[in-house]
Amino acid sequence: MTMKPQQPPHSFRITLNLSMGAPRLDSVLMEALRNQKENLDLRNITRATFKELFKNKRILIKDQPARPSSSISAGTTCVDILGYS
């Protein structure tokens, strides 16, 4: 059993549960943000702002900055978005 990393302060965590891997994090994450109901700011985020979050290293996977082009494996992945609590 793997432990989830601790959620950073002042961040929003979204958990991606994928039955199949995905070639790009940005498309999967944008869809997940649009479908979640806990954070309206992120639900209605613009593509430009979303891009800035990646550029400013405010999207983390396992406490490491994520890249939009990162592939995602099947299974559970926790993504933390800094500055949205």
PyMOL Python script that loads the backbone (N, CA, C, O; Angstrom):
from pymol import cmd

cmd.read_pdbstr("""\
ATOM      1  N   MET A   1       0.844  -1.177   0.000  1.00  0.00           N
ATOM      2  CA  MET A   1       0.000   0.000   0.000  1.00  0.00           C
ATOM      3  C   MET A   1       0.891   1.242   0.000  1.00  0.00           C
ATOM      4  O   MET A   1       1.764   1.377   0.857  1.00  0.00           O
ATOM      5  N   THR A   2       0.676   2.145  -0.951  1.00  0.00           N
ATOM      6  CA  THR A   2       1.478   3.356  -1.009  1.00  0.00           C
ATOM      7  C   THR A   2       0.792   4.466  -0.238  1.00  0.00           C
ATOM      8  O   THR A   2      -0.433   4.580  -0.222  1.00  0.00           O
ATOM      9  N   MET A   3       1.613   5.277   0.398  1.00  0.00           N
ATOM     10  CA  MET A   3       1.082   6.392   1.175  1.00  0.00           C
ATOM     11  C   MET A   3       0.971   7.613   0.272  1.00  0.00           C
ATOM     12  O   MET A   3       1.840   7.863  -0.563  1.00  0.00           O
ATOM     13  N   LYS A   4      -0.103   8.366   0.450  1.00  0.00           N
ATOM     14  CA  LYS A   4      -0.249   9.620  -0.278  1.00  0.00           C
ATOM     15  C   LYS A   4       0.690  10.644   0.351  1.00  0.00           C
ATOM     16  O   LYS A   4       0.811  10.701   1.575  1.00  0.00           O
ATOM     17  N   PRO A   5       1.358  11.456  -0.478  1.00  0.00           N
ATOM     18  CA  PRO A   5       2.165  12.528   0.104  1.00  0.00           C
ATOM     19  C   PRO A   5       1.255  13.521   0.824  1.00  0.00           C
ATOM     20  O   PRO A   5       0.084  13.677   0.479  1.00  0.00           O
ATOM     21  N   GLN A   6       1.815  14.184   1.826  1.00  0.00           N
ATOM     22  CA  GLN A   6       1.040  15.171   2.576  1.00  0.00           C
ATOM     23  C   GLN A   6       0.701  16.346   1.666  1.00  0.00           C
ATOM     24  O   GLN A   6       1.534  16.799   0.881  1.00  0.00           O
ATOM     25  N   GLN A   7      -0.516  16.825   1.781  1.00  0.00           N
ATOM     26  CA  GLN A   7      -0.961  17.955   0.965  1.00  0.00           C
ATOM     27  C   GLN A   7      -0.300  19.232   1.459  1.00  0.00           C
ATOM     28  O   GLN A   7      -0.346  19.526   2.654  1.00  0.00           O
ATOM     29  N   PRO A   8       0.321  20.003   0.552  1.00  0.00           N
ATOM     30  CA  PRO A   8       0.942  21.264   0.965  1.00  0.00           C
ATOM     31  C   PRO A   8      -0.105  22.241   1.495  1.00  0.00           C
ATOM     32  O   PRO A   8      -1.267  22.184   1.093  1.00  0.00           O
ATOM     33  N   PRO A   9       0.308  23.149   2.407  1.00  0.00           N
ATOM     34  CA  PRO A   9      -0.639  24.157   2.892  1.00  0.00           C
ATOM     35  C   PRO A   9      -1.094  25.066   1.756  1.00  0.00           C
ATOM     36  O   PRO A   9      -0.359  25.281   0.793  1.00  0.00           O
ATOM     37  N   HIS A  10      -2.289  25.590   1.870  1.00  0.00           N
ATOM     38  CA  HIS A  10      -2.857  26.540   0.898  1.00  0.00           C
ATOM     39  C   HIS A  10      -2.854  25.960  -0.514  1.00  0.00           C
ATOM     40  O   HIS A  10      -2.485  26.629  -1.479  1.00  0.00           O
ATOM     41  N   SER A  11      -3.271  24.713  -0.608  1.00  0.00           N
ATOM     42  CA  SER A  11      -3.339  24.071  -1.924  1.00  0.00           C
ATOM     43  C   SER A  11      -4.663  23.333  -2.063  1.00  0.00           C
ATOM     44  O   SER A  11      -5.344  23.045  -1.079  1.00  0.00           O
ATOM     45  N   PHE A  12      -5.003  23.040  -3.293  1.00  0.00           N
ATOM     46  CA  PHE A  12      -6.179  22.241  -3.604  1.00  0.00           C
ATOM     47  C   PHE A  12      -5.677  20.923  -4.167  1.00  0.00           C
ATOM     48  O   PHE A  12      -4.857  20.906  -5.085  1.00  0.00           O
ATOM     49  N   ARG A  13      -6.166  19.827  -3.623  1.00  0.00           N
ATOM     50  CA  ARG A  13      -5.757  18.502  -4.094  1.00  0.00           C
ATOM     51  C   ARG A  13      -6.874  17.893  -4.913  1.00  0.00           C
ATOM     52  O   ARG A  13      -8.034  17.870  -4.503  1.00  0.00           O
ATOM     53  N   ILE A  14      -6.500  17.402  -6.075  1.00  0.00           N
ATOM     54  CA  ILE A  14      -7.434  16.650  -6.893  1.00  0.00           C
ATOM     55  C   ILE A  14      -6.818  15.284  -7.129  1.00  0.00           C
ATOM     56  O   ILE A  14      -5.637  15.173  -7.458  1.00  0.00           O
ATOM     57  N   THR A  15      -7.618  14.256  -6.962  1.00  0.00           N
ATOM     58  CA  THR A  15      -7.142  12.891  -7.135  1.00  0.00           C
ATOM     59  C   THR A  15      -7.641  12.366  -8.468  1.00  0.00           C
ATOM     60  O   THR A  15      -8.843  12.323  -8.729  1.00  0.00           O
ATOM     61  N   LEU A  16      -6.697  11.969  -9.302  1.00  0.00           N
ATOM     62  CA  LEU A  16      -7.028  11.400 -10.605  1.00  0.00           C
ATOM     63  C   LEU A  16      -7.024   9.885 -10.487  1.00  0.00           C
ATOM     64  O   LEU A  16      -6.024   9.298 -10.074  1.00  0.00           O
ATOM     65  N   ASN A  17      -8.120   9.253 -10.843  1.00  0.00           N
ATOM     66  CA  ASN A  17      -8.223   7.797 -10.845  1.00  0.00           C
ATOM     67  C   ASN A  17      -8.410   7.349 -12.289  1.00  0.00           C
ATOM     68  O   ASN A  17      -9.501   7.451 -12.850  1.00  0.00           O
ATOM     69  N   LEU A  18      -7.337   6.856 -12.875  1.00  0.00           N
ATOM     70  CA  LEU A  18      -7.361   6.498 -14.290  1.00  0.00           C
ATOM     71  C   LEU A  18      -7.319   4.985 -14.481  1.00  0.00           C
ATOM     72  O   LEU A  18      -6.480   4.298 -13.898  1.00  0.00           O
ATOM     73  N   SER A  19      -8.227   4.477 -15.300  1.00  0.00           N
ATOM     74  CA  SER A  19      -8.212   3.041 -15.606  1.00  0.00           C
ATOM     75  C   SER A  19      -7.158   2.733 -16.667  1.00  0.00           C
ATOM     76  O   SER A  19      -6.662   1.610 -16.758  1.00  0.00           O
ATOM     77  N   MET A  20      -6.817   3.760 -17.479  1.00  0.00           N
ATOM     78  CA  MET A  20      -5.766   3.619 -18.483  1.00  0.00           C
ATOM     79  C   MET A  20      -4.841   4.832 -18.351  1.00  0.00           C
ATOM     80  O   MET A  20      -5.262   5.895 -17.896  1.00  0.00           O
ATOM     81  N   GLY A  21      -3.608   4.666 -18.745  1.00  0.00           N
ATOM     82  CA  GLY A  21      -2.680   5.787 -18.734  1.00  0.00           C
ATOM     83  C   GLY A  21      -3.130   6.856 -19.721  1.00  0.00           C
ATOM     84  O   GLY A  21      -3.939   6.596 -20.612  1.00  0.00           O
ATOM     85  N   ALA A  22      -2.595   8.058 -19.550  1.00  0.00           N
ATOM     86  CA  ALA A  22      -2.922   9.174 -20.444  1.00  0.00           C
ATOM     87  C   ALA A  22      -1.615   9.804 -20.923  1.00  0.00           C
ATOM     88  O   ALA A  22      -0.659   9.910 -20.155  1.00  0.00           O
ATOM     89  N   PRO A  23      -1.572  10.226 -22.197  1.00  0.00           N
ATOM     90  CA  PRO A  23      -0.326  10.770 -22.739  1.00  0.00           C
ATOM     91  C   PRO A  23       0.061  12.144 -22.199  1.00  0.00           C
ATOM     92  O   PRO A  23       1.239  12.499 -22.208  1.00  0.00           O
ATOM     93  N   ARG A  24      -0.923  12.928 -21.726  1.00  0.00           N
ATOM     94  CA  ARG A  24      -0.620  14.287 -21.248  1.00  0.00           C
ATOM     95  C   ARG A  24      -1.390  14.610 -19.971  1.00  0.00           C
ATOM     96  O   ARG A  24      -2.596  14.381 -19.882  1.00  0.00           O
ATOM     97  N   LEU A  25      -0.679  15.142 -18.995  1.00  0.00           N
ATOM     98  CA  LEU A  25      -1.296  15.547 -17.743  1.00  0.00           C
ATOM     99  C   LEU A  25      -2.265  16.712 -17.951  1.00  0.00           C
ATOM    100  O   LEU A  25      -3.357  16.708 -17.382  1.00  0.00           O
ATOM    101  N   ASP A  26      -1.885  17.710 -18.757  1.00  0.00           N
ATOM    102  CA  ASP A  26      -2.697  18.926 -18.840  1.00  0.00           C
ATOM    103  C   ASP A  26      -4.131  18.652 -19.280  1.00  0.00           C
ATOM    104  O   ASP A  26      -5.061  19.230 -18.718  1.00  0.00           O
ATOM    105  N   SER A  27      -4.333  17.789 -20.266  1.00  0.00           N
ATOM    106  CA  SER A  27      -5.703  17.534 -20.734  1.00  0.00           C
ATOM    107  C   SER A  27      -6.524  16.774 -19.690  1.00  0.00           C
ATOM    108  O   SER A  27      -7.698  17.077 -19.482  1.00  0.00           O
ATOM    109  N   VAL A  28      -5.908  15.792 -19.038  1.00  0.00           N
ATOM    110  CA  VAL A  28      -6.608  15.012 -18.005  1.00  0.00           C
ATOM    111  C   VAL A  28      -6.939  15.901 -16.802  1.00  0.00           C
ATOM    112  O   VAL A  28      -8.042  15.838 -16.258  1.00  0.00           O
ATOM    113  N   LEU A  29      -5.980  16.721 -16.400  1.00  0.00           N
ATOM    114  CA  LEU A  29      -6.193  17.587 -15.240  1.00  0.00           C
ATOM    115  C   LEU A  29      -7.248  18.649 -15.524  1.00  0.00           C
ATOM    116  O   LEU A  29      -8.087  18.925 -14.666  1.00  0.00           O
ATOM    117  N   MET A  30      -7.223  19.244 -16.701  1.00  0.00           N
ATOM    118  CA  MET A  30      -8.228  20.264 -17.039  1.00  0.00           C
ATOM    119  C   MET A  30      -9.633  19.664 -16.995  1.00  0.00           C
ATOM    120  O   MET A  30     -10.558  20.282 -16.468  1.00  0.00           O
ATOM    121  N   GLU A  31      -9.791  18.474 -17.543  1.00  0.00           N
ATOM    122  CA  GLU A  31     -11.105  17.813 -17.518  1.00  0.00           C
ATOM    123  C   GLU A  31     -11.538  17.531 -16.084  1.00  0.00           C
ATOM    124  O   GLU A  31     -12.699  17.744 -15.734  1.00  0.00           O
ATOM    125  N   ALA A  32     -10.612  17.052 -15.251  1.00  0.00           N
ATOM    126  CA  ALA A  32     -10.938  16.761 -13.852  1.00  0.00           C
ATOM    127  C   ALA A  32     -11.329  18.034 -13.107  1.00  0.00           C
ATOM    128  O   ALA A  32     -12.251  18.017 -12.292  1.00  0.00           O
ATOM    129  N   LEU A  33     -10.637  19.133 -13.380  1.00  0.00           N
ATOM    130  CA  LEU A  33     -10.972  20.398 -12.721  1.00  0.00           C
ATOM    131  C   LEU A  33     -12.350  20.894 -13.143  1.00  0.00           C
ATOM    132  O   LEU A  33     -13.103  21.410 -12.317  1.00  0.00           O
ATOM    133  N   ARG A  34     -12.680  20.742 -14.402  1.00  0.00           N
ATOM    134  CA  ARG A  34     -13.995  21.161 -14.903  1.00  0.00           C
ATOM    135  C   ARG A  34     -15.127  20.333 -14.273  1.00  0.00           C
ATOM    136  O   ARG A  34     -16.245  20.823 -14.115  1.00  0.00           O
ATOM    137  N   ASN A  35     -14.832  19.088 -13.919  1.00  0.00           N
ATOM    138  CA  ASN A  35     -15.865  18.194 -13.379  1.00  0.00           C
ATOM    139  C   ASN A  35     -15.987  18.220 -11.860  1.00  0.00           C
ATOM    140  O   ASN A  35     -16.986  17.746 -11.320  1.00  0.00           O
ATOM    141  N   GLN A  36     -14.990  18.763 -11.158  1.00  0.00           N
ATOM    142  CA  GLN A  36     -15.061  18.770  -9.689  1.00  0.00           C
ATOM    143  C   GLN A  36     -15.980  19.892  -9.228  1.00  0.00           C
ATOM    144  O   GLN A  36     -16.239  20.839  -9.971  1.00  0.00           O
ATOM    145  N   LYS A  37     -16.472  19.778  -7.992  1.00  0.00           N
ATOM    146  CA  LYS A  37     -17.431  20.755  -7.470  1.00  0.00           C
ATOM    147  C   LYS A  37     -16.942  21.467  -6.211  1.00  0.00           C
ATOM    148  O   LYS A  37     -17.662  22.303  -5.663  1.00  0.00           O
ATOM    149  N   GLU A  38     -15.734  21.153  -5.741  1.00  0.00           N
ATOM    150  CA  GLU A  38     -15.251  21.711  -4.478  1.00  0.00           C
ATOM    151  C   GLU A  38     -14.641  23.101  -4.611  1.00  0.00           C
ATOM    152  O   GLU A  38     -14.694  23.884  -3.663  1.00  0.00           O
ATOM    153  N   ASN A  39     -14.058  23.427  -5.776  1.00  0.00           N
ATOM    154  CA  ASN A  39     -13.368  24.693  -5.934  1.00  0.00           C
ATOM    155  C   ASN A  39     -13.827  25.359  -7.230  1.00  0.00           C
ATOM    156  O   ASN A  39     -13.398  24.982  -8.321  1.00  0.00           O
ATOM    157  N   LEU A  40     -14.705  26.356  -7.094  1.00  0.00           N
ATOM    158  CA  LEU A  40     -15.276  27.004  -8.278  1.00  0.00           C
ATOM    159  C   LEU A  40     -14.242  27.801  -9.069  1.00  0.00           C
ATOM    160  O   LEU A  40     -14.342  27.896 -10.292  1.00  0.00           O
ATOM    161  N   ASP A  41     -13.249  28.376  -8.384  1.00  0.00           N
ATOM    162  CA  ASP A  41     -12.204  29.118  -9.095  1.00  0.00           C
ATOM    163  C   ASP A  41     -11.476  28.197 -10.079  1.00  0.00           C
ATOM    164  O   ASP A  41     -11.231  28.572 -11.226  1.00  0.00           O
ATOM    165  N   LEU A  42     -11.137  27.006  -9.628  1.00  0.00           N
ATOM    166  CA  LEU A  42     -10.445  26.060 -10.510  1.00  0.00           C
ATOM    167  C   LEU A  42     -11.397  25.436 -11.523  1.00  0.00           C
ATOM    168  O   LEU A  42     -10.991  25.099 -12.636  1.00  0.00           O
ATOM    169  N   ARG A  43     -12.643  25.284 -11.147  1.00  0.00           N
ATOM    170  CA  ARG A  43     -13.611  24.722 -12.090  1.00  0.00           C
ATOM    171  C   ARG A  43     -13.779  25.631 -13.311  1.00  0.00           C
ATOM    172  O   ARG A  43     -13.987  25.153 -14.427  1.00  0.00           O
ATOM    173  N   ASN A  44     -13.687  26.933 -13.088  1.00  0.00           N
ATOM    174  CA  ASN A  44     -13.887  27.919 -14.153  1.00  0.00           C
ATOM    175  C   ASN A  44     -12.575  28.536 -14.643  1.00  0.00           C
ATOM    176  O   ASN A  44     -12.595  29.600 -15.261  1.00  0.00           O
ATOM    177  N   ILE A  45     -11.453  27.900 -14.383  1.00  0.00           N
ATOM    178  CA  ILE A  45     -10.146  28.447 -14.739  1.00  0.00           C
ATOM    179  C   ILE A  45     -10.006  28.588 -16.258  1.00  0.00           C
ATOM    180  O   ILE A  45     -10.477  27.746 -17.022  1.00  0.00           O
ATOM    181  N   THR A  46      -9.347  29.671 -16.672  1.00  0.00           N
ATOM    182  CA  THR A  46      -9.099  29.858 -18.103  1.00  0.00           C
ATOM    183  C   THR A  46      -7.875  29.040 -18.512  1.00  0.00           C
ATOM    184  O   THR A  46      -7.047  28.685 -17.674  1.00  0.00           O
ATOM    185  N   ARG A  47      -7.772  28.753 -19.776  1.00  0.00           N
ATOM    186  CA  ARG A  47      -6.604  28.012 -20.278  1.00  0.00           C
ATOM    187  C   ARG A  47      -5.308  28.792 -20.032  1.00  0.00           C
ATOM    188  O   ARG A  47      -4.275  28.203 -19.712  1.00  0.00           O
ATOM    189  N   ALA A  48      -5.370  30.122 -20.184  1.00  0.00           N
ATOM    190  CA  ALA A  48      -4.178  30.952 -19.967  1.00  0.00           C
ATOM    191  C   ALA A  48      -3.711  30.863 -18.511  1.00  0.00           C
ATOM    192  O   ALA A  48      -2.518  30.713 -18.248  1.00  0.00           O
ATOM    193  N   THR A  49      -4.648  30.957 -17.570  1.00  0.00           N
ATOM    194  CA  THR A  49      -4.297  30.850 -16.149  1.00  0.00           C
ATOM    195  C   THR A  49      -3.789  29.456 -15.829  1.00  0.00           C
ATOM    196  O   THR A  49      -2.838  29.295 -15.064  1.00  0.00           O
ATOM    197  N   PHE A  50      -4.418  28.454 -16.412  1.00  0.00           N
ATOM    198  CA  PHE A  50      -4.002  27.064 -16.219  1.00  0.00           C
ATOM    199  C   PHE A  50      -2.551  26.889 -16.680  1.00  0.00           C
ATOM    200  O   PHE A  50      -1.752  26.252 -15.995  1.00  0.00           O
ATOM    201  N   LYS A  51      -2.219  27.456 -17.837  1.00  0.00           N
ATOM    202  CA  LYS A  51      -0.851  27.390 -18.365  1.00  0.00           C
ATOM    203  C   LYS A  51       0.135  28.074 -17.418  1.00  0.00           C
ATOM    204  O   LYS A  51       1.242  27.582 -17.203  1.00  0.00           O
ATOM    205  N   GLU A  52      -0.273  29.202 -16.857  1.00  0.00           N
ATOM    206  CA  GLU A  52       0.581  29.942 -15.921  1.00  0.00           C
ATOM    207  C   GLU A  52       0.886  29.115 -14.669  1.00  0.00           C
ATOM    208  O   GLU A  52       1.993  29.179 -14.133  1.00  0.00           O
ATOM    209  N   LEU A  53      -0.092  28.344 -14.207  1.00  0.00           N
ATOM    210  CA  LEU A  53       0.140  27.496 -13.032  1.00  0.00           C
ATOM    211  C   LEU A  53       1.279  26.517 -13.287  1.00  0.00           C
ATOM    212  O   LEU A  53       2.130  26.315 -12.420  1.00  0.00           O
ATOM    213  N   PHE A  54       1.302  25.913 -14.466  1.00  0.00           N
ATOM    214  CA  PHE A  54       2.399  25.007 -14.819  1.00  0.00           C
ATOM    215  C   PHE A  54       3.711  25.788 -14.914  1.00  0.00           C
ATOM    216  O   PHE A  54       4.733  25.368 -14.370  1.00  0.00           O
ATOM    217  N   LYS A  55       3.672  26.922 -15.608  1.00  0.00           N
ATOM    218  CA  LYS A  55       4.871  27.730 -15.824  1.00  0.00           C
ATOM    219  C   LYS A  55       5.491  28.174 -14.500  1.00  0.00           C
ATOM    220  O   LYS A  55       6.713  28.195 -14.356  1.00  0.00           O
ATOM    221  N   ASN A  56       4.642  28.527 -13.537  1.00  0.00           N
ATOM    222  CA  ASN A  56       5.113  29.004 -12.231  1.00  0.00           C
ATOM    223  C   ASN A  56       5.315  27.878 -11.220  1.00  0.00           C
ATOM    224  O   ASN A  56       5.510  28.133 -10.032  1.00  0.00           O
ATOM    225  N   LYS A  57       5.270  26.631 -11.697  1.00  0.00           N
ATOM    226  CA  LYS A  57       5.531  25.443 -10.855  1.00  0.00           C
ATOM    227  C   LYS A  57       4.591  25.351  -9.663  1.00  0.00           C
ATOM    228  O   LYS A  57       5.000  24.994  -8.558  1.00  0.00           O
ATOM    229  N   ARG A  58       3.309  25.682  -9.907  1.00  0.00           N
ATOM    230  CA  ARG A  58       2.302  25.621  -8.848  1.00  0.00           C
ATOM    231  C   ARG A  58       1.428  24.383  -8.955  1.00  0.00           C
ATOM    232  O   ARG A  58       0.477  24.235  -8.188  1.00  0.00           O
ATOM    233  N   ILE A  59       1.733  23.487  -9.897  1.00  0.00           N
ATOM    234  CA  ILE A  59       1.049  22.200  -9.996  1.00  0.00           C
ATOM    235  C   ILE A  59       2.079  21.134  -9.666  1.00  0.00           C
ATOM    236  O   ILE A  59       3.102  21.000 -10.337  1.00  0.00           O
ATOM    237  N   LEU A  60       1.780  20.374  -8.605  1.00  0.00           N
ATOM    238  CA  LEU A  60       2.738  19.401  -8.095  1.00  0.00           C
ATOM    239  C   LEU A  60       2.171  17.987  -8.117  1.00  0.00           C
ATOM    240  O   LEU A  60       0.981  17.769  -7.889  1.00  0.00           O
ATOM    241  N   ILE A  61       3.046  17.042  -8.396  1.00  0.00           N
ATOM    242  CA  ILE A  61       2.760  15.616  -8.211  1.00  0.00           C
ATOM    243  C   ILE A  61       3.890  15.078  -7.351  1.00  0.00           C
ATOM    244  O   ILE A  61       5.062  15.203  -7.704  1.00  0.00           O
ATOM    245  N   LYS A  62       3.536  14.482  -6.226  1.00  0.00           N
ATOM    246  CA  LYS A  62       4.517  13.974  -5.256  1.00  0.00           C
ATOM    247  C   LYS A  62       5.514  15.062  -4.873  1.00  0.00           C
ATOM    248  O   LYS A  62       6.722  14.828  -4.839  1.00  0.00           O
ATOM    249  N   ASP A  63       4.997  16.247  -4.586  1.00  0.00           N
ATOM    250  CA  ASP A  63       5.794  17.403  -4.154  1.00  0.00           C
ATOM    251  C   ASP A  63       6.787  17.900  -5.201  1.00  0.00           C
ATOM    252  O   ASP A  63       7.673  18.690  -4.876  1.00  0.00           O
ATOM    253  N   GLN A  64       6.658  17.456  -6.443  1.00  0.00           N
ATOM    254  CA  GLN A  64       7.546  17.888  -7.521  1.00  0.00           C
ATOM    255  C   GLN A  64       6.736  18.651  -8.570  1.00  0.00           C
ATOM    256  O   GLN A  64       5.604  18.269  -8.868  1.00  0.00           O
ATOM    257  N   PRO A  65       7.301  19.727  -9.137  1.00  0.00           N
ATOM    258  CA  PRO A  65       6.582  20.457 -10.192  1.00  0.00           C
ATOM    259  C   PRO A  65       6.276  19.539 -11.372  1.00  0.00           C
ATOM    260  O   PRO A  65       7.132  18.785 -11.834  1.00  0.00           O
ATOM    261  N   ALA A  66       5.044  19.623 -11.844  1.00  0.00           N
ATOM    262  CA  ALA A  66       4.604  18.784 -12.970  1.00  0.00           C
ATOM    263  C   ALA A  66       4.744  19.566 -14.274  1.00  0.00           C
ATOM    264  O   ALA A  66       4.700  20.796 -14.283  1.00  0.00           O
ATOM    265  N   ARG A  67       4.912  18.839 -15.363  1.00  0.00           N
ATOM    266  CA  ARG A  67       4.951  19.443 -16.696  1.00  0.00           C
ATOM    267  C   ARG A  67       3.646  19.113 -17.416  1.00  0.00           C
ATOM    268  O   ARG A  67       3.107  18.021 -17.235  1.00  0.00           O
ATOM    269  N   PRO A  68       3.132  20.027 -18.224  1.00  0.00           N
ATOM    270  CA  PRO A  68       1.882  19.759 -18.943  1.00  0.00           C
ATOM    271  C   PRO A  68       1.970  18.513 -19.821  1.00  0.00           C
ATOM    272  O   PRO A  68       0.983  17.799 -19.999  1.00  0.00           O
ATOM    273  N   SER A  69       3.156  18.259 -20.366  1.00  0.00           N
ATOM    274  CA  SER A  69       3.328  17.134 -21.288  1.00  0.00           C
ATOM    275  C   SER A  69       3.660  15.820 -20.587  1.00  0.00           C
ATOM    276  O   SER A  69       3.894  14.808 -21.247  1.00  0.00           O
ATOM    277  N   SER A  70       3.682  15.829 -19.250  1.00  0.00           N
ATOM    278  CA  SER A  70       3.965  14.581 -18.525  1.00  0.00           C
ATOM    279  C   SER A  70       2.883  13.546 -18.798  1.00  0.00           C
ATOM    280  O   SER A  70       1.694  13.864 -18.813  1.00  0.00           O
ATOM    281  N   SER A  71       3.306  12.311 -19.011  1.00  0.00           N
ATOM    282  CA  SER A  71       2.315  11.243 -19.150  1.00  0.00           C
ATOM    283  C   SER A  71       1.884  10.804 -17.754  1.00  0.00           C
ATOM    284  O   SER A  71       2.620  10.965 -16.781  1.00  0.00           O
ATOM    285  N   ILE A  72       0.694  10.254 -17.677  1.00  0.00           N
ATOM    286  CA  ILE A  72       0.132   9.806 -16.398  1.00  0.00           C
ATOM    287  C   ILE A  72      -0.153   8.319 -16.502  1.00  0.00           C
ATOM    288  O   ILE A  72      -0.771   7.855 -17.461  1.00  0.00           O
ATOM    289  N   SER A  73       0.307   7.578 -15.504  1.00  0.00           N
ATOM    290  CA  SER A  73       0.074   6.132 -15.475  1.00  0.00           C
ATOM    291  C   SER A  73      -1.334   5.819 -15.005  1.00  0.00           C
ATOM    292  O   SER A  73      -1.985   6.642 -14.361  1.00  0.00           O
ATOM    293  N   ALA A  74      -1.791   4.634 -15.330  1.00  0.00           N
ATOM    294  CA  ALA A  74      -3.081   4.164 -14.810  1.00  0.00           C
ATOM    295  C   ALA A  74      -2.973   4.064 -13.291  1.00  0.00           C
ATOM    296  O   ALA A  74      -1.894   3.830 -12.748  1.00  0.00           O
ATOM    297  N   GLY A  75      -4.096   4.242 -12.623  1.00  0.00           N
ATOM    298  CA  GLY A  75      -4.124   4.175 -11.168  1.00  0.00           C
ATOM    299  C   GLY A  75      -4.478   5.519 -10.574  1.00  0.00           C
ATOM    300  O   GLY A  75      -5.107   6.352 -11.225  1.00  0.00           O
ATOM    301  N   THR A  76      -4.072   5.726  -9.332  1.00  0.00           N
ATOM    302  CA  THR A  76      -4.409   6.934  -8.593  1.00  0.00           C
ATOM    303  C   THR A  76      -3.219   7.876  -8.539  1.00  0.00           C
ATOM    304  O   THR A  76      -2.115   7.470  -8.176  1.00  0.00           O
ATOM    305  N   THR A  77      -3.439   9.123  -8.896  1.00  0.00           N
ATOM    306  CA  THR A  77      -2.410  10.160  -8.835  1.00  0.00           C
ATOM    307  C   THR A  77      -3.001  11.372  -8.135  1.00  0.00           C
ATOM    308  O   THR A  77      -4.065  11.859  -8.519  1.00  0.00           O
ATOM    309  N   CYS A  78      -2.311  11.861  -7.105  1.00  0.00           N
ATOM    310  CA  CYS A  78      -2.733  13.078  -6.399  1.00  0.00           C
ATOM    311  C   CYS A  78      -1.997  14.264  -6.995  1.00  0.00           C
ATOM    312  O   CYS A  78      -0.771  14.261  -7.103  1.00  0.00           O
ATOM    313  N   VAL A  79      -2.757  15.276  -7.378  1.00  0.00           N
ATOM    314  CA  VAL A  79      -2.187  16.504  -7.939  1.00  0.00           C
ATOM    315  C   VAL A  79      -2.546  17.645  -7.001  1.00  0.00           C
ATOM    316  O   VAL A  79      -3.714  17.840  -6.665  1.00  0.00           O
ATOM    317  N   ASP A  80      -1.528  18.400  -6.579  1.00  0.00           N
ATOM    318  CA  ASP A  80      -1.738  19.545  -5.699  1.00  0.00           C
ATOM    319  C   ASP A  80      -1.538  20.829  -6.495  1.00  0.00           C
ATOM    320  O   ASP A  80      -0.569  20.957  -7.243  1.00  0.00           O
ATOM    321  N   ILE A  81      -2.450  21.774  -6.334  1.00  0.00           N
ATOM    322  CA  ILE A  81      -2.380  23.060  -7.016  1.00  0.00           C
ATOM    323  C   ILE A  81      -2.197  24.126  -5.948  1.00  0.00           C
ATOM    324  O   ILE A  81      -3.102  24.384  -5.154  1.00  0.00           O
ATOM    325  N   LEU A  82      -1.025  24.742  -5.933  1.00  0.00           N
ATOM    326  CA  LEU A  82      -0.683  25.706  -4.892  1.00  0.00           C
ATOM    327  C   LEU A  82      -1.430  27.024  -5.092  1.00  0.00           C
ATOM    328  O   LEU A  82      -1.609  27.497  -6.214  1.00  0.00           O
ATOM    329  N   GLY A  83      -1.861  27.600  -3.965  1.00  0.00           N
ATOM    330  CA  GLY A  83      -2.529  28.889  -3.993  1.00  0.00           C
ATOM    331  C   GLY A  83      -4.041  28.802  -4.104  1.00  0.00           C
ATOM    332  O   GLY A  83      -4.712  29.832  -4.174  1.00  0.00           O
ATOM    333  N   TYR A  84      -4.581  27.611  -4.120  1.00  0.00           N
ATOM    334  CA  TYR A  84      -6.039  27.419  -4.190  1.00  0.00           C
ATOM    335  C   TYR A  84      -6.442  26.504  -3.047  1.00  0.00           C
ATOM    336  O   TYR A  84      -6.306  25.284  -3.145  1.00  0.00           O
ATOM    337  N   SER A  85      -6.938  27.090  -1.963  1.00  0.00           N
ATOM    338  CA  SER A  85      -7.336  26.238  -0.838  1.00  0.00           C
ATOM    339  C   SER A  85      -8.820  26.305  -0.615  1.00  0.00           C
ATOM    340  O   SER A  85      -9.339  25.652   0.290  1.00  0.00           O
TER     341      SER A  85
END
""", "prot")
cmd.dss("prot")
cmd.show_as("cartoon", "prot")
cmd.util.cbc("prot")
cmd.orient("prot")
